[in-house]
Amino acid sequence: MNSKLNFRSVVFKRAYRIAKETRCEFAQALTQAWKRYRDFKTRTIEELTNRINGFDFYYQMSDDSRTYRYWSKLQDEISNQMKALPGSFISAIAQHFNSDKIKSFI
C-alpha cells in the first residue's frame, strides 16, 4: 500500500535521527530537518515543473509507436510521482500551470 506520509512526522523523524547521530540538541536538529525538507520540496517541485513543461501533450496523435510508448511511459511516471506527493507539493506545482495540464497527471 502506497500511502502518503504526513510531512510533519517525516520532519520530526528526521530530526530525531539527526539528533541521535550528531548528539546535538533537538532544536538544532529540528532546524536542520526543516531546512532539508524545504530544500527537498523546492527540488521536487522544480524537477516536476520542468518535466511537465517539456511534456508533449499531443503525443497521442503521433504515427510512430516509439514516440507514443515514450510519452505514455513518461506520463505514467509523472502521475505516479504526483500521487506519492503531499497536497502542498501539488498545489505549489499547480501554480505554474493551467488546470488542464495538471489534471492530465492527477
C-alpha positions as a printed NumPy array, in Angstrom:
array([[  0.   ,   0.   ,   0.   ],
       [  1.44 ,   3.326,  -1.06 ],
       [  0.108,   5.865,   1.415],
       [  1.042,   9.493,   1.748],
       [  3.05 ,  10.414,   4.81 ],
       [  2.346,  13.416,   6.949],
       [  5.213,  15.817,   6.266],
       [  5.474,  16.848,   9.923],
       [  6.044,  13.279,  11.048],
       [  8.72 ,  12.861,   8.371],
       [ 10.498,  16.033,   9.53 ],
       [ 10.341,  15.054,  13.205],
       [ 11.637,  11.533,  12.5  ],
       [ 14.498,  13.015,  10.508],
       [ 15.221,  15.493,  13.322],
       [ 15.303,  12.661,  15.84 ],
       [ 17.725,  10.73 ,  13.624],
       [ 19.95 ,  13.814,  13.189],
       [ 19.954,  14.48 ,  16.951],
       [ 20.826,  10.872,  17.667],
       [ 23.644,  10.715,  15.117],
       [ 25.241,  14.098,  15.815],
       [ 24.393,  14.318,  19.536],
       [ 23.237,  17.911,  19.128],
       [ 20.203,  19.455,  20.778],
       [ 16.844,  18.509,  19.34 ],
       [ 16.027,  22.14 ,  18.492],
       [ 19.103,  22.366,  16.275],
       [ 18.331,  19.02 ,  14.7  ],
       [ 14.758,  20.128,  14.034],
       [ 16.002,  23.297,  12.334],
       [ 18.272,  21.213,  10.097],
       [ 15.455,  18.777,   9.322],
       [ 13.098,  21.589,   8.292],
       [ 15.796,  23.097,   6.092],
       [ 16.36 ,  19.733,   4.406],
       [ 12.61 ,  19.319,   3.913],
       [ 12.273,  22.759,   2.322],
       [ 15.233,  22.054,   0.036],
       [ 13.726,  18.689,  -0.944],
       [ 10.364,  20.31 ,  -1.63 ],
       [ 11.95 ,  23.003,  -3.794],
       [ 13.978,  20.467,  -5.799],
       [ 10.996,  18.164,  -6.282],
       [  8.698,  20.965,  -7.421],
       [ 11.344,  22.288,  -9.8  ],
       [ 12.001,  18.839, -11.264],
       [  8.324,  18.041, -11.816],
       [  7.654,  21.508, -13.214],
       [ 10.446,  21.065, -15.754],
       [  9.191,  17.602, -16.717],
       [  5.639,  18.884, -17.214],
       [  6.879,  21.924, -19.169],
       [  8.719,  19.635, -21.561],
       [  5.847,  17.178, -21.883],
       [  4.287,  16.694, -25.315],
       [  0.539,  16.668, -24.694],
       [ -0.162,  15.776, -28.327],
       [  1.888,  12.566, -28.347],
       [ -1.29 ,  10.513, -28.878],
       [ -1.555,  11.906, -32.391],
       [  1.849,  10.54 , -33.373],
       [  2.117,   7.82 , -36.017],
       [  5.348,   6.492, -34.529],
       [  4.75 ,   3.8  , -31.897],
       [  8.108,   4.51 , -30.227],
       [  7.107,   8.115, -29.655],
       [  3.764,   7.032, -28.226],
       [  5.378,   4.494, -25.864],
       [  7.963,   7.024, -24.672],
       [  5.469,   9.779, -23.824],
       [  2.963,   7.329, -22.395],
       [  5.616,   5.902, -20.074],
       [  6.709,   9.409, -19.08 ],
       [  3.114,  10.376, -18.327],
       [  2.739,   7.315, -16.078],
       [  5.983,   8.166, -14.254],
       [  4.905,  11.753, -13.617],
       [  1.456,  10.605, -12.484],
       [  2.937,   8.095, -10.05 ],
       [  5.31 ,  10.729,  -8.679],
       [  2.471,  13.188,  -8.156],
       [  0.274,  10.582,  -6.446],
       [  3.012,   9.965,  -3.875],
       [  3.463,  13.655,  -3.046],
       [  1.684,  15.585,  -0.287],
       [ -1.032,  18.018,  -1.305],
       [  1.133,  21.05 ,  -0.59 ],
       [  3.588,  19.959,  -3.292],
       [  0.818,  19.547,  -5.858],
       [ -0.709,  22.927,  -5.083],
       [  2.727,  24.541,  -5.481],
       [  3.198,  22.801,  -8.837],
       [ -0.304,  23.764,  -9.944],
       [  0.535,  27.456,  -9.542],
       [  2.883,  27.187, -12.534],
       [  0.335,  25.721, -14.966],
       [ -3.216,  25.977, -16.118],
       [ -5.577,  23.38 , -14.712],
       [ -5.785,  21.245, -17.883],
       [ -2.104,  20.299, -17.79 ],
       [ -2.175,  19.295, -14.139],
       [ -5.462,  17.364, -14.469],
       [ -3.891,  15.073, -17.049],
       [ -1.395,  13.86 , -14.41 ],
       [ -3.633,  13.651, -11.337]])
